[in-house]
Amino acid sequence: MTTNPVALITGASRGIGRGIAQELAKVGHDLVVNFSSSADGARQTAADCVAAAKAVGKTIRAEICQGDVGKAADRERLIAFTREQFGRLDLLVNNAGITSIGRRDVLEAREDEFDALMAINLKGPYFLSQLAANWMIEQGARTPTSATVPEKPSAADVGVRAPCCGGYRPKIVIVSSISGYAVSTNRGDYCMAKAALGMMTRLYATRLADHGINVYEVCPGVIASDMTAPVKEKYDKLFADGLAPIRRWGTPEDVGRAVTALALDYLPYSTGETINVDGGFHVRRL
Ligand SMILES: NC(=O)c1ccc[n+]([C@@H]2O[C@H](COP(=O)([O-])OP(=O)(O)OC[C@H]3O[C@@H](n4cnc5c(N)ncnc54)[C@H](OP(=O)(O)O)[C@@H]3O)[C@@H](O)[C@H]2O)c1
C-alpha cells in the first residue's frame, strides 16, 4: 500500500481533469487517471503528472483506468482498480462531464440526448460518490475530535502524507458549473444536471460529516478546454467586455489549484461549500 494520499479523478485525459491531476501530483498525490475514450490523452496526463511531481522533488505513481462514469459496471471497476493498485482512497474528484449533446432549444430538446447527458453528468457522480464514500467509511473515516482537528499542513507534510494530524481525512469534490445557475436555453439538460450537483454536494456533506469526510462543490466559470474551444471567439469578446471582474479565461490549472487547497485540508471546518473558480463571474453587479 502506498503512503502517498491517493486521488481518483474522473475525466482526466484532458482539460480540467488533467489540470487537477497535475496540481495534485505536485503536492505528492498518487493518481488514478480516468478516461472514457482518450487512452493516449490519459497516458499523457499520467506522464505529465509523474514529471511535474519529480520536478518538485516528489515521487508519485499515476495509473490510467478506462471507464464510462455513466455505467454502473464501469464505476465499480474504477473503485476496484483503485483498491487493487493503491489500497486506499483519499480524494474522489467527480470531474467527467459532457456538454449538451444537440445544444437544442428547450422547446426542441430530445429525450434520448437528455438521458445520455444525465447518465454521465449527474447519475455518474451520484453513484460513484456512493461507492467511494462507503469505501472511505470502511477505511476508517470518522468524526474528528479535538485531538484530531487537522493542523495547517507544514511544508514538510505536504505531499508526504495526507497533511493532517488526525490521520485519514478523505474528501469528495464535485465539479459543477456556473451553468448550474446561469441560464442557457439551448443547454437545458446541462444546466439542470449542474444545478442538481449543488444539492448532491449538500446531501453527501450532511450524510458524511459524522465520518469526517468533507464534501465540496467546485464551480468553474469559463475555462479554456476542448469543451469551450468552439465558442472561443464569443468568450474572448465577452471577457474583454467585462463578463467577469477578472478579465481572462480560466485555466485548468486554476481549477486544479482550488481542488489542491481542499485536498490539503486548508478548509477543515467547511463542508457542503461551493468554491467558485470563475474570476468573480458569480458576483452580482450594478
Ligand atoms: N470548460 C469549461 O468552461 C467548464 C466550465 C464549468 C464546468 N466545466 C465542467 O468541468 C468538467 C470538465 O470539463 P472540460 O472542459 O475539461 O471538458 P473536456 O475538455 O471536454 O474533457 C472532458 C473529460 O471528461 C471525460 N469524459 C467524458 N465523458 C465521460 C464518461 N462518460 N466517463 C468518463 N469520462 C468521461 C473525457 O474523457 P475522454 O477524453 O476519454 O473523452 C475528458 O477527460 C465537466 O464536468 C464540465 O461540465 C467545464
The ligand as an ORCA input file, in Angstrom:
! r2SCAN-3c Opt
* xyz 0 1
  N     -14.641     24.121    -19.721
  C     -15.467     24.881    -19.028
  O     -15.593     26.088    -19.271
  C     -16.241     24.305    -17.869
  C     -16.917     25.208    -17.045
  C     -17.626     24.716    -15.959
  C     -17.642     23.361    -15.705
  N     -16.996     22.501    -16.538
  C     -17.054     21.071    -16.187
  O     -15.752     20.603    -15.939
  C     -15.658     19.226    -16.291
  C     -14.515     19.022    -17.275
  O     -14.754     19.854    -18.400
  P     -13.660     20.102    -19.525
  O     -13.876     21.466    -20.020
  O     -12.314     19.693    -19.064
  O     -14.179     19.083    -20.641
  P     -13.392     18.323    -21.819
  O     -12.191     19.076    -22.196
  O     -14.431     18.051    -22.828
  O     -12.947     16.951    -21.116
  C     -13.928     16.079    -20.652
  C     -13.288     14.947    -19.900
  O     -14.334     14.087    -19.399
  C     -14.126     12.773    -19.886
  N     -15.398     12.091    -20.087
  C     -16.415     12.427    -20.929
  N     -17.406     11.543    -20.819
  C     -17.015     10.630    -19.908
  C     -17.599      9.463    -19.375
  N     -18.798      9.039    -19.764
  N     -16.903      8.762    -18.437
  C     -15.681      9.163    -18.043
  N     -15.068     10.248    -18.529
  C     -15.730     10.972    -19.445
  C     -13.336     12.929    -21.167
  O     -12.669     11.704    -21.452
  P     -12.226     11.323    -22.983
  O     -11.084     12.241    -23.306
  O     -11.814      9.908    -22.884
  O     -13.424     11.583    -23.823
  C     -12.405     14.066    -20.766
  O     -11.330     13.571    -19.994
  C     -17.025     18.852    -16.868
  O     -17.823     18.280    -15.849
  C     -17.604     20.190    -17.286
  O     -19.005     20.177    -17.293
  C     -16.290     22.944    -17.616
*
